[in-house]
């Protein structure tokens, strides 16, 4: 088991290194190949109407005239050991992990990520609990009542949930549930530690909207997995041995059918932790997704690079956890 964990950890570290290198090359190497000058690159960091002195300072600070390998090495070094940025007015320390400094917002990228992450965390965790409970439960019941009215109605709703975009269901729910009917308070974010009830009541609508999409997908996947598993020989053997139907379904059929969902859940959680862009934008939540979108719109390269690397890290970590869970659930994986 230890060797299995070490192999997965080594692969995860290597993958993060490759992703960071490719991302850095996209943002700093491809523009040069496309004919972008160092002055143009510096102007993207300097904000509106930069002075020649400011452009020169930024070029020197970020080493735009240096080879890409040196620039990437400085980026990795700053992420590991931290760095100090000179804004022309003061020197700002950026402790490790330092993912750059935004001269447009006059904040380090790491500080912005830390400020926005609790919002994304609250959104994703709340929605994940709802879509797992609802989606898996509906999928199991639909499989057990295949062809019934409940099965057909549930799959029709699931099809609608997969098809309707979040910004449509989100705006529609805001218009009716919040503004017209007043059933829920306006969507906002407050710290869980300050007031748990206010935190939950203000986020329940984004949770339901985001969970509606994923619950629909998980219901369809669970139903398909259960139907396939229920026809296996070992299920018939378990019933022939006289095991209670509840034991057959929960201990044998459900456990086997949920194993593929573990992979899908790891990918979904990793991607959403990188920023649920549409949900955050629809409900005006200032999470990581909104930060990434603001960086793209404002051509704030340090922010875009930092959010992409962070999102990639979340995906890698989520897949690492899934691999380790597979090793716990299925002993054959540890020896493969």
Helices and strands as residue ranges (DSSP letters): H 2-24, I 25-29, H 30-33, H 38-46, H 52-62, H 68-81, E 83-86, E 91-94, E 101-102, E 107-108, H 109-144, H 149-163, H 166-173, I 174-180, H 196-230, H 233-240, H 245-247, I 248-254, H 255-273, H 277-282, H 288-297, H 301-329, H 331-334
